[in-house]
Amino acid sequence: GINAEYGERFCPSLSSMETLASYCLTEPGSGSDAAALSTTAKRDGDNFVLNGSKAFISGAGATDVLVAMVRTGGKGPKGVSALIIDTSSPGISYGAKEKKVGWNNQPTCVVNFDDVIVPESNLLGGEGQGFKLAMHGLNGGRINIASCSLGSAQQCIEDVIQYTTDRKAFGSPLNSNQYIQFKLADMATSITTSRLMVRQAARSLDAKEPNAAALCAMAKL
C-alpha cells in the first residue's frame, strides 16, 4: 500500500479538488490491450526509474499528480504496477494538446517519462497489483464518461427544441413539422434509454454485482 505520510500529503487536497490528478493507462502502442503496456519502472535502491510514454491522458499538463500504470515485472497483467507521481518530478514532459471535437476545457495529450525517479513508497497496492487497480478504476471512469456524454446530449436536445420552436418556416415553427417531431422523439428516447443504462451501471457498481463491469462498458458504449 501507500505510506501514511504520502496519503496525508495528497488525499485531502485531491478529495477537496484543491489539487487534481490524471489517470495514465493508455499508451501509443496499447489501448484496449492494457496488459501490453510498455512503460517501464525499474528498481534502483528505494526508488523506481520510469521510462516510456502515455497517450490521450486527460488533464495532462494541468494536474498535480499522475497515477500511472507501469511495467515493473514480466509480460502480461501480473507485471503491471501502479505508481503515484508528483508532476513536479524532473523528467516529465508533455506532447501537444490533442485536437478534439468537444471537451476542450480539459487538455488531453501525451505524457513522457525520461528517467523519472519515483520513491518505492509511492507504489499503490503492492507490486504487480496495478492491472487489477486499473481495471477497477476503469469501471467508475466509464460511468463518468457516459454521464458527461449524457449531459451533453441532454443539452443538445434542449437547444434543438428551443431552436425549432423559435425558428419558423412557412408561418409555423419548425417543430410543428411531423418529420421534425419524429426526430425529436427518437432523440428523447435515446437519451432516456442512455440515462437508465448509466443509472443501472452505477447501482450495479455500488452494489459490487458480478455483472458491474459489463454494465459499465455498455453505459459508455
C-alpha positions as CSV (number, residue, x, y, z in Angstrom):
1,G,0.0,0.0,0.0
2,I,0.9,3.6,0.2
3,N,2.5,5.0,3.3
4,A,0.6,7.3,5.7
5,E,2.8,10.4,5.1
6,Y,2.1,10.3,1.3
7,G,-1.6,9.7,1.9
8,E,-1.8,12.6,4.2
9,R,0.0,14.7,1.7
10,F,-2.2,14.1,-1.3
11,C,-5.6,12.6,-0.4
12,P,-7.1,15.6,1.5
13,S,-6.3,18.0,-1.3
14,L,-7.4,15.6,-4.0
15,S,-10.7,14.9,-2.3
16,S,-11.3,18.7,-2.0
17,M,-10.1,19.2,-5.6
18,E,-7.5,21.7,-4.5
19,T,-5.2,19.5,-6.5
20,L,-6.0,17.4,-9.5
21,A,-4.8,14.0,-10.8
22,S,-4.5,12.3,-14.1
23,Y,-5.1,8.6,-14.7
24,C,-2.3,7.3,-17.0
25,L,-3.0,3.9,-18.6
26,T,-3.3,4.2,-22.4
27,E,0.0,4.2,-24.4
28,P,0.7,4.8,-28.1
29,G,1.0,1.0,-28.6
30,S,-1.6,-0.3,-26.1
31,G,-5.2,0.9,-25.8
32,S,-7.8,-1.8,-25.3
33,D,-5.0,-4.3,-24.6
34,A,-3.9,-2.5,-21.5
35,A,-1.9,-5.5,-20.2
36,A,0.5,-5.0,-23.1
37,L,1.7,-1.6,-21.8
38,S,5.5,-1.0,-22.1
39,T,6.3,2.0,-19.9
40,T,8.9,0.6,-17.5
41,A,9.7,1.2,-13.9
42,K,13.0,-0.3,-12.9
43,R,14.1,-0.6,-9.3
44,D,17.1,1.5,-8.2
45,G,17.5,1.1,-4.5
46,D,14.5,2.5,-2.8
47,N,13.2,4.1,-6.0
48,F,11.7,3.3,-9.3
49,V,13.1,4.8,-12.5
50,L,10.4,5.4,-15.1
51,N,10.8,5.5,-18.9
52,G,8.1,5.5,-21.6
53,S,5.0,7.4,-22.7
54,K,1.3,7.5,-22.0
55,A,-1.2,8.7,-24.6
56,F,-4.5,10.6,-24.6
57,I,-4.2,11.4,-20.9
58,S,-7.0,13.6,-19.6
59,G,-5.8,16.8,-17.8
60,A,-2.2,16.1,-18.7
61,G,-0.1,19.2,-18.2
62,A,-2.7,20.8,-15.9
63,T,-2.8,18.3,-13.0
64,D,-0.6,17.9,-9.9
65,V,-0.4,14.1,-9.7
66,L,-0.2,11.3,-12.1
67,V,-1.5,7.8,-11.3
68,A,0.5,5.7,-13.8
69,M,0.3,2.0,-14.7
70,V,3.8,0.8,-15.4
71,R,5.7,-2.4,-16.0
72,T,7.7,-3.5,-13.0
73,G,7.8,-7.2,-13.9
74,G,7.4,-9.6,-16.8
75,K,4.9,-9.6,-19.6
76,G,1.2,-9.7,-19.0
77,P,-1.1,-8.2,-16.3
78,K,0.9,-9.6,-13.4
79,G,3.9,-7.5,-14.4
80,V,1.9,-4.2,-14.1
81,S,2.1,-1.9,-11.0
82,A,0.6,1.4,-10.1
83,L,2.6,4.4,-9.0
84,I,1.6,7.9,-7.8
85,I,3.9,10.5,-9.4
86,D,4.3,14.2,-8.5
87,T,4.1,16.1,-11.7
88,S,6.9,18.4,-10.5
89,S,9.3,15.4,-10.8
90,P,12.2,16.0,-13.2
91,G,12.0,14.1,-16.5
92,I,8.2,14.5,-17.1
93,S,7.3,16.3,-20.3
94,Y,4.1,16.7,-22.4
95,G,3.2,16.5,-26.0
96,A,1.0,18.9,-27.9
97,K,-2.6,19.1,-26.9
98,E,-4.9,16.8,-28.9
99,K,-7.4,18.5,-31.2
100,K,-10.8,17.3,-30.1
101,V,-14.3,17.8,-31.3
102,G,-15.5,18.6,-27.7
103,W,-14.4,18.9,-24.1
104,N,-11.8,21.4,-25.0
105,N,-11.8,22.9,-21.5
106,Q,-9.8,19.8,-20.5
107,P,-6.4,19.3,-22.1
108,T,-5.5,15.9,-23.5
109,C,-2.0,15.0,-24.5
110,V,0.9,12.6,-24.3
111,V,2.9,12.3,-21.1
112,N,6.6,11.3,-21.5
113,F,8.7,9.8,-18.7
114,D,12.5,10.2,-19.2
115,D,14.4,8.6,-16.2
116,V,11.7,9.9,-13.8
117,I,12.6,8.9,-10.2
118,V,9.6,7.8,-8.0
119,P,10.0,6.6,-4.4
120,E,9.1,3.0,-3.7
121,S,6.7,4.3,-1.1
122,N,4.5,5.7,-3.9
123,L,3.6,2.2,-5.0
124,L,-0.1,1.6,-4.8
125,G,-1.5,-1.8,-3.7
126,G,1.8,-3.6,-3.9
127,E,3.9,-4.7,-6.8
128,G,2.0,-6.5,-9.5
129,Q,-1.4,-5.1,-8.4
130,G,-1.5,-2.3,-11.0
131,F,-3.6,-4.1,-13.6
132,K,-6.3,-5.0,-11.1
133,L,-6.4,-1.4,-9.8
134,A,-6.5,-0.1,-13.4
135,M,-9.5,-2.3,-14.3
136,H,-11.3,-1.4,-11.1
137,G,-10.8,2.3,-11.8
138,L,-12.0,2.0,-15.4
139,N,-15.4,0.9,-14.3
140,G,-16.1,4.1,-12.5
141,G,-14.4,6.0,-15.3
142,R,-16.7,4.5,-17.9
143,I,-19.7,5.7,-15.8
144,N,-18.1,9.1,-15.6
145,I,-17.6,9.4,-19.4
146,A,-21.1,8.1,-20.0
147,S,-22.5,10.7,-17.6
148,C,-20.6,13.5,-19.3
149,S,-21.9,12.4,-22.7
150,L,-25.4,12.1,-21.4
151,G,-25.3,15.6,-20.1
152,S,-24.1,16.9,-23.4
153,A,-26.8,15.0,-25.2
154,Q,-29.5,16.5,-22.9
155,Q,-28.2,20.0,-23.5
156,C,-28.3,19.3,-27.3
157,I,-31.9,18.3,-27.3
158,E,-32.9,21.2,-25.2
159,D,-31.1,23.6,-27.6
160,V,-32.8,21.8,-30.6
161,I,-36.2,22.1,-29.1
162,Q,-35.7,25.8,-28.4
163,Y,-34.3,26.4,-31.9
164,T,-37.1,24.5,-33.7
165,T,-39.7,26.4,-31.6
166,D,-38.2,29.8,-32.3
167,R,-37.4,29.2,-36.0
168,K,-40.3,29.5,-38.3
169,A,-40.9,28.4,-41.9
170,F,-44.0,29.0,-43.9
171,G,-45.6,30.7,-41.0
172,S,-45.1,27.8,-38.5
173,P,-42.4,26.7,-36.0
174,L,-40.1,24.0,-37.4
175,N,-41.2,21.6,-34.8
176,S,-44.8,21.7,-36.0
177,N,-43.5,19.6,-38.9
178,Q,-44.2,15.9,-38.3
179,Y,-40.8,14.8,-39.6
180,I,-39.0,17.1,-37.1
181,Q,-41.3,15.7,-34.3
182,F,-40.3,12.2,-35.2
183,K,-36.6,13.1,-35.0
184,L,-37.1,14.8,-31.6
185,A,-38.9,11.8,-30.3
186,D,-36.0,9.5,-31.4
187,M,-33.5,11.8,-29.7
188,A,-35.5,11.9,-26.5
189,T,-36.0,8.1,-26.5
190,S,-32.2,7.5,-27.0
191,I,-31.4,9.9,-24.2
192,T,-33.8,8.3,-21.8
193,T,-32.5,4.9,-22.6
194,S,-29.0,6.0,-22.1
195,R,-29.8,7.6,-18.7
196,L,-31.4,4.3,-17.5
197,M,-28.3,2.4,-18.6
198,V,-26.0,4.8,-16.8
199,R,-28.0,4.6,-13.6
200,Q,-28.2,0.8,-13.7
201,A,-24.5,0.6,-14.2
202,A,-23.8,2.9,-11.3
203,R,-26.2,1.0,-9.0
204,S,-24.6,-2.3,-10.0
205,L,-21.1,-0.9,-9.3
206,D,-22.0,0.4,-5.9
207,A,-23.6,-3.0,-5.1
208,K,-20.5,-4.8,-6.4
209,E,-22.6,-7.0,-8.5
210,P,-20.7,-9.6,-10.7
211,N,-22.0,-8.0,-14.0
212,A,-21.0,-4.5,-13.0
213,A,-18.0,-4.3,-15.4
214,A,-20.2,-5.3,-18.4
215,L,-22.9,-2.8,-17.5
216,C,-20.3,0.0,-17.1
217,A,-18.9,-0.9,-20.6
218,M,-22.4,-0.9,-22.1
219,A,-23.2,2.5,-20.5
220,K,-20.1,4.1,-22.0
221,L,-20.8,2.5,-25.4
